[in-house]
């Protein structure tokens, strides 16, 4: 996948994952792209460990794997930083 493809998938995945984890108000566009790209790498790595295939181009599957990886990444980051995502 091209550099621009990674940016687009990363931005979408980071934005969706930040909405899922409740971080959307704290994150800007650069953070969304960064989290999305790192999530794509993490998600692809996890899928390869499970015997599947990870990021394979500009596809819905790649977006899904990136969102899962970015969500895991943000949950870990929230746990380490002590931030709660539960509103109340």
Secondary structure, DSSP 8 states (H G I E B T S, - for coil): --HHHHHHHHHHHHHHHHHHHT-TTT--HHHHHHHHHHHHHHHHHHHHHTTS----SSSHHHHHHHHHHHHHHHHHHHHHHT------
